[in-house]
């Protein structure tokens, strides 16, 4: 099966900024382990300059497989992220395309 791109929006739990700081190193370690599956990823910032979640564009065979890449991430196991929106993504324009 050909891998596709999926956009994952991971929404932070209220008060997630403190937990993000606490579990950041483990989160980054996890992302290093799955780096070959990540196209781009980073925090979403609210109007106050605080983190509100993350946008993660991954290469996977299905939406389920995309979410499974996050298994073992401390941001999941420690409750930094509260819910996820996953959609197939097609890069159509821009300097990365």
N, CA, C and O atoms as CSV, one atom per row, in Angstrom:
chain,resi,resn,atom,element,x,y,z
A,1,UNK,N,N,0.847,-1.183,0.000
A,1,UNK,CA,C,0.000,0.000,0.000
A,1,UNK,C,C,0.892,1.246,0.000
A,1,UNK,O,O,1.869,1.318,0.746
A,2,UNK,N,N,0.551,2.216,-0.834
A,2,UNK,CA,C,1.303,3.460,-0.903
A,2,UNK,C,C,0.960,4.346,0.287
A,2,UNK,O,O,-0.208,4.532,0.629
A,3,UNK,N,N,1.994,4.885,0.904
A,3,UNK,CA,C,1.741,5.764,2.040
A,3,UNK,C,C,1.183,7.093,1.565
A,3,UNK,O,O,1.534,7.593,0.496
A,4,UNK,N,N,0.308,7.650,2.387
A,4,UNK,CA,C,-0.329,8.933,2.126
A,4,UNK,C,C,0.094,9.894,3.220
A,4,UNK,O,O,0.723,9.504,4.203
A,5,UNK,N,N,-0.259,11.150,3.036
A,5,UNK,CA,C,-0.045,12.146,4.082
A,5,UNK,C,C,-1.323,12.306,4.889
A,5,UNK,O,O,-2.423,12.295,4.337
A,6,UNK,N,N,-1.167,12.456,6.199
A,6,UNK,CA,C,-2.283,12.724,7.097
A,6,UNK,C,C,-1.918,13.894,7.990
A,6,UNK,O,O,-0.805,13.977,8.510
A,7,UNK,N,N,-2.882,14.803,8.161
A,7,UNK,CA,C,-2.723,15.921,9.087
A,7,UNK,C,C,-3.402,15.542,10.396
A,7,UNK,O,O,-4.588,15.214,10.429
A,8,UNK,N,N,-2.634,15.594,11.460
A,8,UNK,CA,C,-3.171,15.337,12.794
A,8,UNK,C,C,-3.142,16.651,13.556
A,8,UNK,O,O,-2.087,17.268,13.702
A,9,UNK,N,N,-4.299,17.078,14.041
A,9,UNK,CA,C,-4.356,18.208,14.964
A,9,UNK,C,C,-4.596,17.614,16.341
A,9,UNK,O,O,-5.649,17.037,16.611
A,10,UNK,N,N,-3.605,17.765,17.201
A,10,UNK,CA,C,-3.684,17.261,18.573
A,10,UNK,C,C,-4.000,18.449,19.474
A,10,UNK,O,O,-3.188,19.364,19.606
A,11,UNK,N,N,-5.167,18.434,20.086
A,11,UNK,CA,C,-5.617,19.548,20.924
A,11,UNK,C,C,-5.094,19.376,22.348
A,11,UNK,O,O,-5.182,18.290,22.921
A,12,UNK,N,N,-4.549,20.451,22.915
A,12,UNK,CA,C,-4.070,20.405,24.297
A,12,UNK,C,C,-5.230,20.395,25.280
A,12,UNK,O,O,-6.269,21.010,25.043
A,13,UNK,N,N,-5.036,19.691,26.381
A,13,UNK,CA,C,-5.934,19.809,27.523
A,13,UNK,C,C,-5.769,21.202,28.112
A,13,UNK,O,O,-4.705,21.803,27.961
A,14,UNK,N,N,-6.793,21.735,28.782
A,14,UNK,CA,C,-6.617,23.020,29.465
A,14,UNK,C,C,-5.429,22.933,30.423
A,14,UNK,O,O,-5.252,21.934,31.120
A,15,UNK,N,N,-4.634,23.975,30.446
A,15,UNK,CA,C,-3.453,23.986,31.304
A,15,UNK,C,C,-2.327,23.126,30.774
A,15,UNK,O,O,-1.422,22.748,31.519
A,16,UNK,N,N,-2.379,22.817,29.498
A,16,UNK,CA,C,-1.392,21.924,28.904
A,16,UNK,C,C,0.018,22.477,28.828
A,16,UNK,O,O,0.968,21.707,28.685
A,17,UNK,N,N,0.180,23.793,28.918
A,17,UNK,CA,C,1.515,24.384,28.787
A,17,UNK,C,C,2.487,23.856,29.835
A,17,UNK,O,O,3.633,23.540,29.513
A,18,UNK,N,N,2.044,23.757,31.082
A,18,UNK,CA,C,2.929,23.261,32.148
A,18,UNK,C,C,3.301,21.805,31.896
A,18,UNK,O,O,4.459,21.422,32.065
A,19,UNK,N,N,2.330,20.996,31.494
A,19,UNK,CA,C,2.599,19.581,31.220
A,19,UNK,C,C,3.511,19.433,30.005
A,19,UNK,O,O,4.357,18.539,29.971
A,20,UNK,N,N,3.347,20.300,29.009
A,20,UNK,CA,C,4.217,20.268,27.831
A,20,UNK,C,C,5.671,20.426,28.252
A,20,UNK,O,O,6.546,19.689,27.797
A,21,UNK,N,N,5.916,21.393,29.125
A,21,UNK,CA,C,7.292,21.632,29.582
A,21,UNK,C,C,7.824,20.414,30.328
A,21,UNK,O,O,8.978,20.025,30.146
A,22,UNK,N,N,6.992,19.821,31.158
A,22,UNK,CA,C,7.410,18.686,31.972
A,22,UNK,C,C,7.766,17.465,31.125
A,22,UNK,O,O,8.720,16.753,31.440
A,23,UNK,N,N,7.014,17.217,30.057
A,23,UNK,CA,C,7.183,15.995,29.266
A,23,UNK,C,C,7.823,16.232,27.899
A,23,UNK,O,O,7.870,15.323,27.070
A,24,UNK,N,N,8.312,17.445,27.663
A,24,UNK,CA,C,8.850,17.820,26.349
A,24,UNK,C,C,10.006,16.920,25.912
A,24,UNK,O,O,10.026,16.466,24.768
A,25,UNK,N,N,10.959,16.656,26.790
A,25,UNK,CA,C,12.125,15.854,26.398
A,25,UNK,C,C,11.713,14.458,25.931
A,25,UNK,O,O,12.213,13.973,24.915
A,26,UNK,N,N,10.813,13.813,26.660
A,26,UNK,CA,C,10.327,12.493,26.263
A,26,UNK,C,C,9.559,12.545,24.954
A,26,UNK,O,O,9.665,11.643,24.123
A,27,UNK,N,N,8.779,13.616,24.777
A,27,UNK,CA,C,8.028,13.815,23.534
A,27,UNK,C,C,8.992,13.937,22.350
A,27,UNK,O,O,8.792,13.303,21.314
A,28,UNK,N,N,10.029,14.748,22.509
A,28,UNK,CA,C,10.996,14.921,21.424
A,28,UNK,C,C,11.764,13.628,21.153
A,28,UNK,O,O,12.081,13.332,20.001
A,29,UNK,N,N,12.064,12.860,22.192
A,29,UNK,CA,C,12.695,11.547,21.995
A,29,UNK,C,C,11.797,10.647,21.149
A,29,UNK,O,O,12.268,9.968,20.237
A,30,UNK,N,N,10.496,10.648,21.461
A,30,UNK,CA,C,9.557,9.827,20.689
A,30,UNK,C,C,9.530,10.279,19.231
A,30,UNK,O,O,9.543,9.445,18.326
A,31,UNK,N,N,9.492,11.583,18.998
A,31,UNK,CA,C,9.451,12.080,17.627
A,31,UNK,C,C,10.742,11.754,16.876
A,31,UNK,O,O,10.702,11.541,15.664
A,32,UNK,N,N,11.870,11.709,17.557
A,32,UNK,CA,C,13.110,11.285,16.894
A,32,UNK,C,C,12.990,9.826,16.440
A,32,UNK,O,O,13.513,9.459,15.388
A,33,UNK,N,N,12.311,9.007,17.222
A,33,UNK,CA,C,12.137,7.594,16.879
A,33,UNK,C,C,11.237,7.403,15.654
A,33,UNK,O,O,11.394,6.429,14.918
A,34,UNK,N,N,10.303,8.318,15.435
A,34,UNK,CA,C,9.377,8.192,14.299
A,34,UNK,C,C,9.662,9.230,13.207
A,34,UNK,O,O,8.815,9.482,12.350
A,35,UNK,N,N,10.851,9.824,13.242
A,35,UNK,CA,C,11.190,10.933,12.343
A,35,UNK,C,C,10.986,10.602,10.869
A,35,UNK,O,O,10.598,11.477,10.096
A,36,UNK,N,N,11.236,9.371,10.467
A,36,UNK,CA,C,11.090,9.028,9.046
A,36,UNK,C,C,9.634,9.068,8.585
A,36,UNK,O,O,9.367,9.085,7.383
A,37,UNK,N,N,8.696,9.082,9.524
A,37,UNK,CA,C,7.267,9.149,9.185
A,37,UNK,C,C,6.689,10.552,9.311
A,37,UNK,O,O,5.530,10.771,8.961
A,38,UNK,N,N,7.474,11.505,9.802
A,38,UNK,CA,C,6.981,12.871,10.007
A,38,UNK,C,C,7.425,13.758,8.852
A,38,UNK,O,O,8.615,13.847,8.550
A,39,UNK,N,N,6.457,14.417,8.204
A,39,UNK,CA,C,6.774,15.394,7.165
A,39,UNK,C,C,7.105,16.741,7.805
A,39,UNK,O,O,8.086,17.387,7.436
A,40,UNK,N,N,6.291,17.153,8.754
A,40,UNK,CA,C,6.512,18.394,9.502
A,40,UNK,C,C,5.633,18.340,10.749
A,40,UNK,O,O,4.559,17.737,10.736
A,41,UNK,N,N,6.091,18.966,11.813
A,41,UNK,CA,C,5.309,18.983,13.054
A,41,UNK,C,C,5.721,20.184,13.890
A,41,UNK,O,O,6.853,20.660,13.808
A,42,UNK,N,N,4.788,20.663,14.690
A,42,UNK,CA,C,5.099,21.762,15.597
A,42,UNK,C,C,3.878,22.186,16.375
A,42,UNK,O,O,2.759,21.761,16.085
A,43,UNK,N,N,4.102,23.038,17.380
A,43,UNK,CA,C,2.995,23.478,18.228
A,43,UNK,C,C,2.088,24.481,17.517
A,43,UNK,O,O,2.529,25.235,16.650
A,44,UNK,N,N,0.825,24.471,17.899
A,44,UNK,CA,C,-0.139,25.493,17.490
A,44,UNK,C,C,-0.181,26.517,18.616
A,44,UNK,O,O,-0.230,26.150,19.790
A,45,UNK,N,N,-0.163,27.787,18.266
A,45,UNK,CA,C,-0.056,28.858,19.253
A,45,UNK,C,C,-1.349,29.667,19.277
A,45,UNK,O,O,-1.869,30.049,18.229
A,46,UNK,N,N,-1.866,29.926,20.486
A,46,UNK,CA,C,-3.095,30.719,20.611
A,46,UNK,C,C,-2.776,32.213,20.594
A,46,UNK,O,O,-1.615,32.602,20.460
A,47,UNK,N,N,-3.795,33.041,20.729
A,47,UNK,CA,C,-3.653,34.490,20.675
A,47,UNK,C,C,-2.813,35.081,21.787
A,47,UNK,O,O,-2.356,36.218,21.675
A,48,UNK,N,N,-2.602,34.339,22.853
A,48,UNK,CA,C,-1.771,34.801,23.970
A,48,UNK,C,C,-0.327,34.327,23.858
A,48,UNK,O,O,0.493,34.610,24.731
A,49,UNK,N,N,-0.020,33.612,22.792
A,49,UNK,CA,C,1.328,33.091,22.617
A,49,UNK,C,C,1.573,31.766,23.315
A,49,UNK,O,O,2.707,31.290,23.371
A,50,UNK,N,N,0.504,31.163,23.852
A,50,UNK,CA,C,0.620,29.873,24.534
A,50,UNK,C,C,0.301,28.737,23.566
A,50,UNK,O,O,-0.416,28.919,22.582
A,51,UNK,N,N,0.842,27.579,23.864
A,51,UNK,CA,C,0.552,26.407,23.054
A,51,UNK,C,C,-0.907,25.991,23.223
A,51,UNK,O,O,-1.439,25.979,24.333
A,52,UNK,N,N,-1.541,25.652,22.102
A,52,UNK,CA,C,-2.941,25.216,22.125
A,52,UNK,C,C,-3.098,23.808,21.568
A,52,UNK,O,O,-4.205,23.271,21.528
A,53,UNK,N,N,-1.998,23.214,21.143
A,53,UNK,CA,C,-2.029,21.896,20.536
A,53,UNK,C,C,-0.858,21.740,19.599
A,53,UNK,O,O,0.123,22.479,19.679
A,54,UNK,N,N,-0.968,20.774,18.709
A,54,UNK,CA,C,0.108,20.520,17.750
A,54,UNK,C,C,-0.484,20.160,16.398
A,54,UNK,O,O,-1.571,19.590,16.309
A,55,UNK,N,N,0.250,20.503,15.350
A,55,UNK,CA,C,-0.059,20.062,13.996
A,55,UNK,C,C,1.054,19.110,13.589
A,55,UNK,O,O,2.234,19.458,13.644
A,56,UNK,N,N,0.674,17.914,13.184
A,56,UNK,CA,C,1.641,16.890,12.813
A,56,UNK,C,C,1.216,16.328,11.457
A,56,UNK,O,O,0.130,15.763,11.329
A,57,UNK,N,N,2.062,16.483,10.457
A,57,UNK,CA,C,1.800,15.910,9.140
A,57,UNK,C,C,2.668,14.656,9.036
A,57,UNK,O,O,3.895,14.730,9.105
A,58,UNK,N,N,2.013,13.501,8.871
A,58,UNK,CA,C,2.739,12.230,8.859
A,58,UNK,C,C,2.481,11.450,7.578
A,58,UNK,O,O,1.485,11.658,6.886
A,59,UNK,N,N,3.406,10.549,7.287
A,59,UNK,CA,C,3.262,9.596,6.183
A,59,UNK,C,C,2.804,8.279,6.796
A,59,UNK,O,O,3.462,7.735,7.683
A,60,UNK,N,N,1.678,7.775,6.320
A,60,UNK,CA,C,1.132,6.528,6.866
A,60,UNK,C,C,0.218,5.882,5.835
A,60,UNK,O,O,-0.157,6.502,4.841
A,61,UNK,N,N,-0.133,4.626,6.089
A,61,UNK,CA,C,-1.016,3.894,5.184
A,61,UNK,C,C,-2.490,4.214,5.396
A,61,UNK,O,O,-3.302,4.046,4.487
A,62,UNK,N,N,-2.837,4.678,6.605
A,62,UNK,CA,C,-4.236,4.955,6.938
A,62,UNK,C,C,-4.285,5.944,8.097
A,62,UNK,O,O,-3.275,6.205,8.750
A,63,UNK,N,N,-5.469,6.487,8.340
A,63,UNK,CA,C,-5.645,7.393,9.480
A,63,UNK,C,C,-5.335,6.667,10.786
A,63,UNK,O,O,-4.731,7.238,11.694
A,64,UNK,N,N,-5.747,5.421,10.873
A,64,UNK,CA,C,-5.469,4.631,12.085
A,64,UNK,C,C,-3.960,4.472,12.293
A,64,UNK,O,O,-3.462,4.635,13.407
A,65,UNK,N,N,-3.243,4.156,11.223
A,65,UNK,CA,C,-1.787,4.003,11.315
A,65,UNK,C,C,-1.119,5.328,11.673
A,65,UNK,O,O,-0.119,5.352,12.390
A,66,UNK,N,N,-1.679,6.436,11.167
A,66,UNK,CA,C,-1.142,7.757,11.507
A,66,UNK,C,C,-1.234,7.993,13.012
A,66,UNK,O,O,-0.264,8.421,13.638
A,67,UNK,N,N,-2.390,7.717,13.585
A,67,UNK,CA,C,-2.562,7.895,15.036
A,67,UNK,C,C,-1.695,6.934,15.839
A,67,UNK,O,O,-1.205,7.286,16.912
A,68,UNK,N,N,-1.507,5.732,15.328
A,68,UNK,CA,C,-0.689,4.751,16.045
A,68,UNK,C,C,0.760,5.200,16.167
A,68,UNK,O,O,1.469,4.746,17.065
A,69,UNK,N,N,1.216,6.085,15.280
A,69,UNK,CA,C,2.565,6.628,15.397
A,69,UNK,C,C,2.752,7.375,16.717
A,69,UNK,O,O,3.871,7.497,17.216
A,70,UNK,N,N,1.657,7.870,17.275
A,70,UNK,CA,C,1.741,8.636,18.520
A,70,UNK,C,C,1.710,7.751,19.760
A,70,UNK,O,O,1.915,8.240,20.871
A,71,UNK,N,N,1.459,6.458,19.586
A,71,UNK,CA,C,1.488,5.539,20.729
A,71,UNK,C,C,2.862,5.615,21.385
A,71,UNK,O,O,3.883,5.579,20.698
A,72,UNK,N,N,2.893,5.718,22.679
A,72,UNK,CA,C,4.157,5.792,23.401
A,72,UNK,C,C,4.672,7.199,23.603
A,72,UNK,O,O,5.652,7.397,24.321
A,73,UNK,N,N,4.030,8.191,22.984
A,73,UNK,CA,C,4.437,9.583,23.189
A,73,UNK,C,C,3.932,10.043,24.554
A,73,UNK,O,O,2.750,9.875,24.854
A,74,UNK,N,N,4.801,10.621,25.391
A,74,UNK,CA,C,4.346,11.104,26.698
A,74,UNK,C,C,3.232,12.152,26.609
A,74,UNK,O,O,2.434,12.279,27.538
A,75,UNK,N,N,3.168,12.897,25.514
A,75,UNK,CA,C,2.082,13.869,25.382
A,75,UNK,C,C,0.733,13.163,25.308
A,75,UNK,O,O,-0.293,13.747,25.655
A,76,UNK,N,N,0.730,11.908,24.856
A,76,UNK,CA,C,-0.489,11.100,24.842
A,76,UNK,C,C,-0.687,10.446,26.206
A,76,UNK,O,O,-1.742,10.599,26.823
A,77,UNK,N,N,0.323,9.720,26.676
A,77,UNK,CA,C,0.172,8.935,27.915
A,77,UNK,C,C,0.017,9.798,29.158
A,77,UNK,O,O,-0.597,9.362,30.132
A,78,UNK,N,N,0.557,11.007,29.149
A,78,UNK,CA,C,0.459,11.898,30.315
A,78,UNK,C,C,-0.653,12.933,30.172
A,78,UNK,O,O,-0.812,13.792,31.039
A,79,UNK,N,N,-1.428,12.858,29.082
A,79,UNK,CA,C,-2.610,13.698,28.939
A,79,UNK,C,C,-2.372,15.133,28.524
A,79,UNK,O,O,-3.218,15.991,28.777
A,80,UNK,N,N,-1.238,15.420,27.891
A,80,UNK,CA,C,-1.030,16.777,27.367
A,80,UNK,C,C,-2.055,17.045,26.268
A,80,UNK,O,O,-2.673,18.109,26.231
A,81,UNK,N,N,-2.229,16.074,25.374
A,81,UNK,CA,C,-3.206,16.193,24.299
A,81,UNK,C,C,-4.511,15.552,24.733
A,81,UNK,O,O,-4.516,14.468,25.317
A,82,UNK,N,N,-5.629,16.230,24.442
A,82,UNK,CA,C,-6.933,15.735,24.887
A,82,UNK,C,C,-7.717,15.018,23.793
A,82,UNK,O,O,-8.450,14.070,24.076
A,83,UNK,N,N,-7.571,15.454,22.570
A,83,UNK,CA,C,-8.304,14.833,21.462
A,83,UNK,C,C,-7.557,15.093,20.168
A,83,UNK,O,O,-6.685,15.958,20.093
A,84,UNK,N,N,-7.920,14.322,19.148
A,84,UNK,CA,C,-7.209,14.374,17.874
A,84,UNK,C,C,-8.194,14.475,16.717
A,84,UNK,O,O,-9.234,13.816,16.711
A,85,UNK,N,N,-7.856,15.302,15.748
A,85,UNK,CA,C,-8.551,15.337,14.462
A,85,UNK,C,C,-7.546,14.829,13.433
A,85,UNK,O,O,-6.426,15.334,13.354
A,86,UNK,N,N,-7.941,13.835,12.651
A,86,UNK,CA,C,-7.051,13.258,11.640
A,86,UNK,C,C,-7.760,13.315,10.294
A,86,UNK,O,O,-8.890,12.847,10.155
A,87,UNK,N,N,-7.094,13.883,9.321
A,87,UNK,CA,C,-7.647,13.978,7.966
A,87,UNK,C,C,-6.550,13.653,6.960
A,87,UNK,O,O,-5.383,13.977,7.175
A,88,UNK,N,N,-6.931,13.015,5.868
A,88,UNK,CA,C,-5.990,12.842,4.765
A,88,UNK,C,C,-5.590,14.231,4.282
A,88,UNK,O,O,-6.404,15.154,4.288
A,89,UNK,N,N,-4.351,14.373,3.871
A,89,UNK,CA,C,-3.807,15.675,3.484
A,89,UNK,C,C,-3.126,15.532,2.133
A,89,UNK,O,O,-2.380,14.580,1.903
A,90,UNK,N,N,-3.387,16.482,1.239
A,90,UNK,CA,C,-2.728,16.490,-0.061
A,90,UNK,C,C,-1.986,17.809,-0.211
A,90,UNK,O,O,-2.603,18.870,-0.313
A,91,UNK,N,N,-0.675,17.737,-0.224
A,91,UNK,CA,C,0.134,18.939,-0.424
A,91,UNK,C,C,-0.016,19.366,-1.881
A,91,UNK,O,O,0.318,18.608,-2.791
A,92,UNK,N,N,-0.517,20.578,-2.101
A,92,UNK,CA,C,-0.811,21.022,-3.459
A,92,UNK,C,C,-0.006,22.239,-3.894
A,92,UNK,O,O,0.171,22.465,-5.091
A,93,UNK,N,N,0.483,23.024,-2.940
A,93,UNK,CA,C,1.165,24.248,-3.309
A,93,UNK,C,C,2.044,24.701,-2.159
A,93,UNK,O,O,1.826,24.321,-1.009
A,94,UNK,N,N,3.023,25.503,-2.474
A,94,UNK,CA,C,3.907,26.043,-1.447
A,94,UNK,C,C,5.344,25.609,-1.664
A,94,UNK,O,O,5.627,24.746,-2.496
A,95,UNK,N,N,6.242,26.210,-0.914
A,95,UNK,CA,C,7.662,25.943,-1.138
A,95,UNK,C,C,8.076,24.529,-0.747
A,95,UNK,O,O,9.127,24.067,-1.191
A,96,UNK,N,N,7.294,23.828,0.063
A,96,UNK,CA,C,7.631,22.450,0.447
A,96,UNK,C,C,7.168,21.435,-0.591
A,96,UNK,O,O,7.519,20.258,-0.505
A,97,UNK,N,N,6.385,21.877,-1.566
A,97,UNK,CA,C,5.832,20.943,-2.557
A,97,UNK,C,C,6.702,20.936,-3.798
A,97,UNK,O,O,6.410,20.215,-4.752
